[in-house]
């Protein structure tokens, strides 16, 4: 059934790819984004790829009155909530900014949803809510306990939504804990465009490959893994977007409640394996240097996605090679992301 879906942070990396999947499924999409960490050109790309128009509200998710007007104007049926700050290191140096935006923004959104009788939400969470797991793979039943302000904001938001669902029996909530998004849309017209120095491996790798950065720093090669580098569960951003659609479909079809799902591949890849796959996609070696370990990095983290497979009927299908090929197609066509020229300070 066609619904009108509000996607907060819909011009961002994961949000924009999710908008494409929602449109392909026949839903109408309203994007709410303040463009603080995204570009209006992502919206243009969404419309070009999908062949459909989307409504856009340039609004901060914490602005209750403005958000309420969006709900009233467009007749929102459900929400997919991405709008949040997401850099772990930055959250350590700017904790109040993260609590205000991530937790305060969610609270404002939920209050507006309640006032407009909209009680279906898919929440963008993170595997950071598991802290430092004692073993892998990680299931949804693992103890929760984040180790950064960013992670704690995600955990607090999960708690808020769980409490709301307990208090009101008609709320339907899906908490999606995903692992390491990578890749881009296969068209090469939509991809990751981080502001400043990338915090994640894949965009940094590709910026080295395209000549924006000199080399990659690999932090530690003495971990108890197959090549000494950290192991992570990298998931193609399109698979992740499809997971959000599956979660939304489950919410709209099933009864009320709140459930958490891991979205990952169930397979770990080392940093050096990712470097090798990226070099294969690019067609030449990508320079890197081994440096000391970073404090707080754990040796290996990957998901057990069994619950999402069984309940949502969802499974990641794209490989590491797919991620690298698609990301390189995007980066090679857009060396400086959505900007036409090299950004200042790059």
Secondary structure in CASP SS format (residue, H / E / C, confidence):
PFRMAT SS
TARGET T0000
AUTHOR 0000-0000-0000
METHOD secondary structure of the structure
MODEL  1
X C 1.00
X C 1.00
X C 1.00
X E 1.00
X E 1.00
X E 1.00
X E 1.00
X E 1.00
X C 1.00
X C 1.00
X C 1.00
X C 1.00
X H 1.00
X H 1.00
X H 1.00
X H 1.00
X H 1.00
X H 1.00
X H 1.00
X H 1.00
X H 1.00
X H 1.00
X H 1.00
X H 1.00
X C 1.00
X C 1.00
X C 1.00
X E 1.00
X E 1.00
X E 1.00
X E 1.00
X E 1.00
X C 1.00
X C 1.00
X C 1.00
X C 1.00
X C 1.00
X C 1.00
X C 1.00
X H 1.00
X H 1.00
X H 1.00
X H 1.00
X H 1.00
X H 1.00
X H 1.00
X H 1.00
X H 1.00
X H 1.00
X H 1.00
X C 1.00
X C 1.00
X C 1.00
X C 1.00
X E 1.00
X E 1.00
X E 1.00
X C 1.00
X C 1.00
X C 1.00
X C 1.00
X C 1.00
X C 1.00
X H 1.00
X H 1.00
X H 1.00
X H 1.00
X H 1.00
X H 1.00
X H 1.00
X H 1.00
X H 1.00
X H 1.00
X H 1.00
X C 1.00
X C 1.00
X C 1.00
X E 1.00
X E 1.00
X E 1.00
X E 1.00
X C 1.00
X C 1.00
X C 1.00
X C 1.00
X C 1.00
X C 1.00
X H 1.00
X H 1.00
X H 1.00
X H 1.00
X H 1.00
X H 1.00
X C 1.00
X H 1.00
X H 1.00
X H 1.00
X H 1.00
X H 1.00
X H 1.00
X H 1.00
X H 1.00
X H 1.00
X H 1.00
X H 1.00
X H 1.00
X H 1.00
X H 1.00
X H 1.00
X H 1.00
X H 1.00
X H 1.00
X H 1.00
X H 1.00
X H 1.00
X C 1.00
X C 1.00
X C 1.00
X C 1.00
X E 1.00
X E 1.00
X E 1.00
X E 1.00
X E 1.00
X E 1.00
X E 1.00
X H 1.00
X H 1.00
X H 1.00
X H 1.00
X C 1.00
X C 1.00
X C 1.00
X C 1.00
X C 1.00
X C 1.00
X C 1.00
X E 1.00
X C 1.00
X C 1.00
X C 1.00
X C 1.00
X C 1.00
X C 1.00
X C 1.00
X C 1.00
X C 1.00
X C 1.00
X H 1.00
X H 1.00
X H 1.00
X H 1.00
X H 1.00
X H 1.00
X H 1.00
X H 1.00
X H 1.00
X H 1.00
X H 1.00
X H 1.00
X H 1.00
X H 1.00
X H 1.00
X H 1.00
X H 1.00
X H 1.00
X H 1.00
X C 1.00
X C 1.00
X C 1.00
X C 1.00
X E 1.00
X E 1.00
X E 1.00
X E 1.00
X E 1.00
X E 1.00
X E 1.00
X C 1.00
X E 1.00
X E 1.00
X E 1.00
X C 1.00
X C 1.00
X C 1.00
X C 1.00
X C 1.00
X C 1.00
X C 1.00
X C 1.00
X C 1.00
X C 1.00
X C 1.00
X C 1.00
X C 1.00
X C 1.00
X C 1.00
X C 1.00
X C 1.00
X C 1.00
X H 1.00
X H 1.00
X H 1.00
X H 1.00
X H 1.00
X H 1.00
X H 1.00
X H 1.00
X H 1.00
X C 1.00
X C 1.00
X C 1.00
X C 1.00
X C 1.00
X C 1.00
X E 1.00
X E 1.00
X E 1.00
X E 1.00
X C 1.00
X C 1.00
X C 1.00
X C 1.00
X C 1.00
X C 1.00
X C 1.00
X C 1.00
X C 1.00
X C 1.00
X C 1.00
X E 1.00
X E 1.00
X C 1.00
X E 1.00
X E 1.00
X E 1.00
X H 1.00
X H 1.00
X H 1.00
X H 1.00
X H 1.00
X H 1.00
X H 1.00
X H 1.00
X H 1.00
X H 1.00
X H 1.00
X H 1.00
X H 1.00
X H 1.00
X H 1.00
X H 1.00
X H 1.00
X C 1.00
X C 1.00
X C 1.00
X E 1.00
X E 1.00
X E 1.00
X E 1.00
X E 1.00
X E 1.00
X E 1.00
X C 1.00
X C 1.00
X C 1.00
X C 1.00
X C 1.00
X E 1.00
X E 1.00
X H 1.00
X H 1.00
X H 1.00
X H 1.00
X H 1.00
X H 1.00
X H 1.00
X H 1.00
X H 1.00
X H 1.00
X H 1.00
X H 1.00
X C 1.00
X C 1.00
X C 1.00
X C 1.00
X C 1.00
X E 1.00
X E 1.00
X E 1.00
X E 1.00
X C 1.00
X C 1.00
X C 1.00
X C 1.00
X C 1.00
X C 1.00
X C 1.00
X C 1.00
X E 1.00
X E 1.00
X C 1.00
X E 1.00
X C 1.00
X C 1.00
X H 1.00
X H 1.00
X H 1.00
X H 1.00
X H 1.00
X H 1.00
X H 1.00
X C 1.00
X C 1.00
X C 1.00
X C 1.00
X C 1.00
X C 1.00
X C 1.00
X H 1.00
X H 1.00
X H 1.00
X H 1.00
X H 1.00
X H 1.00
X H 1.00
X H 1.00
X H 1.00
X H 1.00
X H 1.00
X H 1.00
X H 1.00
X H 1.00
X C 1.00
X C 1.00
X C 1.00
X C 1.00
X C 1.00
X C 1.00
X C 1.00
X C 1.00
X C 1.00
X C 1.00
X C 1.00
X C 1.00
X C 1.00
END
